[in-house]
Amino acid sequence: MVGVVVAALVLAGFIGLGLLLTSRVDNAVPVVVLAVAGAYAAWLVGVIVFGAIRGGSDGHEARER
């Protein structure tokens, strides 16, 4: 769940930057480019956060004592 929230924030940030840049250059290309880049960045960050929270798969997770 945390990975999805972080990914959504990253995507919203990229789209927001694209909208800000679009208002400066009067063209829709920055929104499209940054939305595609944001989708990739959101997926990547979401996977990293999910993996960090879930832990490693090598069986060496910390055990409660």
C-alpha positions in Angstrom: 0.0 0.0 0.0 2.8 2.4 0.8 4.5 1.7 -2.5 1.3 2.6 -4.4 0.9 5.9 -2.4 4.5 6.9 -3.1 4.2 6.0 -6.8 1.0 8.1 -7.0 2.8 11.0 -5.5 5.7 10.7 -7.9 3.4 10.5 -10.9 1.4 13.5 -9.7 4.6 15.5 -9.2 5.8 14.7 -12.8 2.4 15.7 -14.2 2.4 18.8 -12.1 5.8 19.8 -13.4 4.6 19.2 -17.0 1.5 21.4 -16.5 3.7 24.1 -15.0 6.1 23.9 -18.0 3.1 23.8 -20.4 1.8 27.1 -19.1 5.2 28.6 -19.9 5.7 27.3 -23.4 2.1 27.0 -24.6 2.6 23.5 -25.9 1.2 20.1 -24.7 4.4 18.2 -25.4 5.9 18.7 -21.9 2.9 17.2 -20.2 3.0 14.1 -22.4 6.7 13.6 -22.1 6.7 14.1 -18.3 3.6 11.9 -17.9 5.4 9.1 -19.6 8.6 9.7 -17.7 6.5 10.0 -14.5 4.8 6.7 -15.1 8.1 5.0 -15.4 9.6 6.8 -12.4 6.4 6.0 -10.3 6.6 2.3 -11.2 10.3 2.2 -10.3 9.9 4.1 -7.0 6.9 1.9 -6.1 8.9 -1.3 -6.7 11.8 0.0 -4.6 9.6 1.1 -1.7 7.7 -2.2 -1.9 10.9 -4.2 -1.8 12.3 -2.2 1.0 9.3 -2.7 3.2 8.8 -6.3 2.3 12.4 -7.2 3.0 14.9 -9.4 1.1 14.1 -12.8 -0.4 17.4 -14.4 0.7 15.9 -15.7 4.0 18.1 -13.5 6.2 15.3 -11.3 7.5 15.7 -10.1 11.1 13.7 -12.2 13.6 12.0 -11.0 16.7 13.5 -12.1 19.9 
